[in-house]
Amino acid sequence: MQTMSENTPLDPVLERVERLIVRYEELKRTNDLLSSQVEALTQERDSLKSRLQAARSRIDGLLDRLPVEVKDGA
């Protein structure tokens, strides 16, 4: 009968499985964090695009209000 201090042939496999599970959990947390960062950056990008479009529209409106130069003889 084996005692608790004796190693079984499965011990290295069990240790590797435990390490893989820990690594998987770390990668999952990292992936979740990166996914939330991508979502935040996507929202920021969309907001900036909207602000840019609004600014362009205001500039176009200002340009339309500028007087047109009259050329001699035109």
HELIX and SHEET records of a PDB file:
HELIX    1   1 ASP A   11  ARG A   65  1                                  55    
END                                                                             
